[in-house]
Amino acid sequence: MADNVTSLFRSTTAHSPSMAALTRESDGAGPVDFCIPCNPYFPTPAMFEDMAGRLRDIITYYPSSADTITAELCSLLRLPPQCVAMGNGSTELITWIDHLLVRESLAVPVPTFGRWTDQPMETGKRVDMFPLQEAGGFALDLAQYAEFIRARGTRVAVVCNPNNPDGGFLHKHAIVQFMDAMADLDLVVIDESFLEFADAENEPSVVQEAMLRPNVIVLRSLGKNFGLHGIRFGYLVANPALAGRVRSMLPKWNLNSFAEHVVFMLKEHGAEYAQSLHQVRRDRMDMSGQLSSLPGLTVYPSQGNFLFVRLPVGAEGTVVRDRMLTEHRILVRECGNKIGSSSRFLRLVVRPQVDVRRLVTGLEQVLYGTSRRGAAGPEQATGTGYSSGTAAVDRLVSRTNGAGMRGLAAQTAGAGVPGLAAAPSAGTGMPLPAAVSAPAVDTGGGMPVPAAASVVTGGGAGVPGVPQPVAQPVPQQAPAPVPQPVPQQAPAPVPQPVPQQVPGPVPQPVPIPAPAQPLAPVAQAPMPATAFPAPAAAQVPPQVPPPAGPTPPGVPARGGLTAAQVRGTDGLSMAPATGWQGPQSWPDPAGMDQVG
C-alpha cells in the first residue's frame, strides 16, 4: 500500500479514498478508521447478525415506497409525515435544496461540510463564505454572521450545528433567534447531522420550530448516528409546503431495502442506541484528554463525534496522513482541501479507547520519533495565531466576497459591542465584519425565545421580538487615494461597471499579538435583542441589482466564487507530498418531549 497511498488520495473526487479502495490495495483488511464520522457502537452485533441472516431477501426484492419507510420513521420520532422528506443520504437532500430553493446566493461559515460550498458553486450560485477565525477557536458568532449576510444581500443562510470539522456548538435559543432574525430570507438551513452526539443541552434540536416557520429546513442524518454510512439515508424537517416540494422531486424508490430493514427494526433497539450515544460522548472526553497531552498539538472543544486538532508547527498534514496509513495502518482526515482550513489540521473521529491508544502511539512516532526525522518542529513566535493555509483562504475569501468588508471590525474594537472580537494582526486574514453603527445594548437581558407555537411569516416587515435599529447618518464616501474620473450612471440599459461603495473612512486595525496557543471559544451567553440586524425592508444593503435571468453554469453570480477559483491555485492548492426501553420511550432525536 505504501507506494500507492499518495495516488489513492489524489485520484479520488472525495476528500479520502473509500474503505473499499483502501482494502483492495492492502491484504484484504482495511485500516483503523479515524476518518469517517460514524457511530462505532451501533448497530449491535446481534443486529448485524439479524441483517446477515436476511441478506438474501433484503437484496433480492424491491423495498417499499419511500412514503411507507418515511411513515415508519415518523412514528418513531413522533413527527408528522407531511413535514418530513427522506433522502438517499444528506447529500441527495442538499442537492435538491440547492436546485429547488437556492436562487442566486448562499451564505455559509467556513470551514464546514464541503457540499454546502461545492454544490451551489457547481450550479453557478454565489457562495458568500464567512471565515471562522482560528484565533477564536473557530467559534461562530451568529450576530456577526447576520451582519455579514445583510451586508452581502445573501438570500439563503446555512448553519451547521455542531459544525463539521471543528464540532462547534450553538445553543437552541441562539439558533431560534437567528432563524427569526432571518425570517425575510428565501431559506434558512440548520444542518443538525451530528446533533445526536451533543450533550451540552438536553433538547438542542430546532425541528419543532422549523415546522412552524415558512422558510426554515432542518437537515438530519441517520447513517452517521446509526453507524451505517453505506446505507445512505437521512431526512429533512420543514413546514409541509417546503418538505412537500422536496419530497415531490424524489424518486418513489429512492430508499433501498437496507434502509427499510433498519428503520423497521429500530423500535426494538432504542435502549442500545441510547447507550451507544452515551459511550461516544464518554470516549470523546477521554480521547480529547489523551490527544491534548501530545506536545504542540491543539485540540478544539467539540460536540460532534470527532475532534478537530491543529498539528505542531512544522508538521505537514499530508505527510502525517500518509505515514499514519503506511506505517501504522490508521486512516485520518487531513483538512488541507477543506475551504477555510489548511493541511496543518486533522479531523479525528471518536473511537473506542483501544483504538485511541493506537492512534496516540502512532502520532507520537510520526511527530516526534527519533528513528527518523519527526514531522513536528518547535513553536515559533510569529505574532499570529494563524497558519499559512487559513490565512491564504481568508485573503481569497476577502477579495471575492466584495469590497467594503475590510477593517469593519476595527471600527467597533474595544467599543464594548458584545460578541465582537478585536481585529487580528495584519496579514492574518479578513477581519470579521461588525456593525457599522452599533445600537444601544440592553444589558438587562437577551431577547426572549419565541414560543414554539408562534408562526413567523416572511416578508419585508420587521421580525416580532427583534427591535429595528435606529436609523444612522449615512457616512460620506471616502475619496480614492488617486483622483480618478467618477463614472456617471448611464440612463441606457447598457450594463456598466458599478464601483463598490466604501462605507466610510476605515481606521487602521491595531495589531494585537496573538497568544502562543489558540484561544478557547468563550461560552455563549444569551444574545441581546439588538444583536441581529433588521430584515431587508428596514435595512437595505448597498447591493447592485442582480442581472435578469439565470446565471450561466460556471459563472459566479454577482462577483462571487466559481468552483474553478476555489479549487485552483489561489492559496487553496493541495499541500505537497436519554434512555429508551422500548417503542413507547424511543429516544427523541427530534428534540421533543419523550413519551412514557
C-alpha positions, 0 to 999 in steps of 0.5 A, a space after each residue: 500500500 505504501 507506494 500507492 497511498 499518495 495516488 489513492 488520495 489524489 485520484 479520488 473526487 472525495 476528500 479520502 479514498 473509500 474503505 473499499 479502495 483502501 482494502 483492495 490495495 492492502 491484504 484484504 483488511 482495511 485500516 483503523 478508521 479515524 476518518 469517517 464520522 460514524 457511530 462505532 457502537 451501533 448497530 449491535 452485533 446481534 443486529 448485524 447478525 439479524 441483517 446477515 441472516 436476511 441478506 438474501 431477501 433484503 437484496 433480492 426484492 424491491 423495498 417499499 415506497 419511500 412514503 411507507 419507510 418515511 411513515 415508519 420513521 415518523 412514528 418513531 420520532 413522533 413527527 408528522 409525515 407531511 413535514 418530513 422528506 427522506 433522502 438517499 443520504 444528506 447529500 441527495 437532500 442538499 442537492 435538491 435544496 440547492 436546485 429547488 430553493 437556492 436562487 442566486 446566493 448562499 451564505 455559509 461559515 467556513 470551514 464546514 461540510 464541503 457540499 454546502 460550498 461545492 454544490 451551489 458553486 457547481 450550479 453557478 450560485 454565489 457562495 458568500 463564505 464567512 471565515 471562522 477565525 482560528 484565533 477564536 477557536 473557530 467559534 461562530 458568532 451568529 450576530 456577526 454572521 447576520 451582519 455579514 449576510 445583510 451586508 452581502 444581500 445573501 438570500 439563503 443562510 446555512 448553519 451547521 450545528 455542531 459544525 463539521 470539522 471543528 464540532 462547534 456548538 450553538 445553543 437552541 435559543 441562539 439558533 431560534 433567534 437567528 432563524 427569526 432574525 432571518 425570517 425575510 430570507 428565501 431559506 434558512 438551513 440548520 444542518 443538525 447531522 451530528 446533533 445526536 452526539 451533543 450533550 451540552 443541552 438536553 433538547 438542542 434540536 430546532 425541528 419543532 420550530 422549523 415546522 412552524 416557520 415558512 422558510 426554515 429546513 432542518 437537515 438530519 442524518 441517520 447513517 452517521 448516528 446509526 453507524 451505517 454510512 453505506 446505507 445512505 439515508 437521512 431526512 429533512 424537517 420543514 413546514 409541509 409546503 417546503 418538505 412537500 416540494 422536496 419530497 415531490 422531486 424524489 424518486 418513489 424508490 429512492 430508499 433501498 431495502 437496507 434502509 427499510 430493514 433498519 428503520 423497521 427494526 429500530 423500535 426494538 433497539 432504542 435502549 442500545 442506541 441510547 447507550 451507544 450515544 452515551 459511550 461516544 460522548 464518554 470516549 470523546 472526553 477521554 480521547 480529547 484528554 489523551 490527544 491534548 497531552 501530545 506536545 504542540 498539538 491543539 485540540 478544539 472543544 467539540 460536540 460532534 463525534 470527532 475532534 478537530 486538532 491543529 498539528 505542531 508547527 512544522 508538521 505537514 498534514 499530508 505527510 502525517 496522513 500518509 505515514 499514519 496509513 503506511 506505517 501504522 495502518 490508521 486512516 485520518 482526515 487531513 483538512 488541507 482541501 477543506 475551504 477555510 482550513 489548511 493541511 496543518 489540521 486533522 479531523 479525528 473521529 471518536 473511537 473506542 479507547 483501544 483504538 485511541 491508544 493506537 492512534 496516540 502511539 502512532 502520532 507520537 512516532 510520526 511527530 516526534 520519533 527519533 528513528 527518523 526525522 519527526 514531522 513536528 518542529 518547535 513553536 515559533 513566535 510569529 505574532 499570529 495565531 494563524 497558519 499559512 493555509 487559513 490565512 491564504 483562504 481568508 485573503 481569497 475569501 476577502 477579495 471575492 466576497 466584495 469590497 467594503 468588508 475590510 477593517 469593519 471590525 476595527 471600527 467597533 474594537 474595544 467599543 464594548 459591542 458584545 460578541 465582537 472580537 478585536 481585529 487580528 494582526 495584519 496579514 492574518 486574514 479578513 477581519 470579521 465584519 461588525 456593525 457599522 453603527 452599533 445600537 444601544 445594548 440592553 444589558 438587562 437581558 437577551 431577547 426572549 425565545 419565541 414560543 414554539 407555537 408562534 408562526 413567523 411569516 416572511 416578508 419585508 416587515 420587521 421580525 416580532 421580538 427583534 427591535 429595528 435599529 435606529 436609523 444612522 447618518 449615512 457616512 460620506 464616501 471616502 475619496 480614492 487615494 488617486 483622483 480618478 474620473 467618477 463614472 456617471 450612471 448611464 440612463 441606457 440599459 447598457 450594463 456598466 461597471 458599478 464601483 463598490 461603495 466604501 462605507 466610510 473612512 476605515 481606521 487602521 486595525 491595531 495589531 494585537 499579538 496573538 497568544 502562543 496557543 489558540 484561544 478557547 471559544 468563550 461560552 455563549 451567553 444569551 444574545 441581546 435583542 439588538 444583536 441581529 440586524 433588521 430584515 431587508 425592508 428596514 435595512 437595505 444593503 448597498 447591493 447592485 441589482 442582480 442581472 435578469 435571468 439565470 446565471 450561466 453554469 460556471 459563472 459566479 453570480 454577482 462577483 462571487 466564487 466559481 468552483 474553478 477559483 476555489 479549487 485552483 491555485 489561489 492559496 487553496 492548492 493541495 499541500 505537497 507530498 436519554 434512555 429508551 426501553 422500548 417503542 413507547 420511550 424511543 429516544 427523541 432525536 427530534 428534540 421533543 418531549 419523550 413519551 412514557 
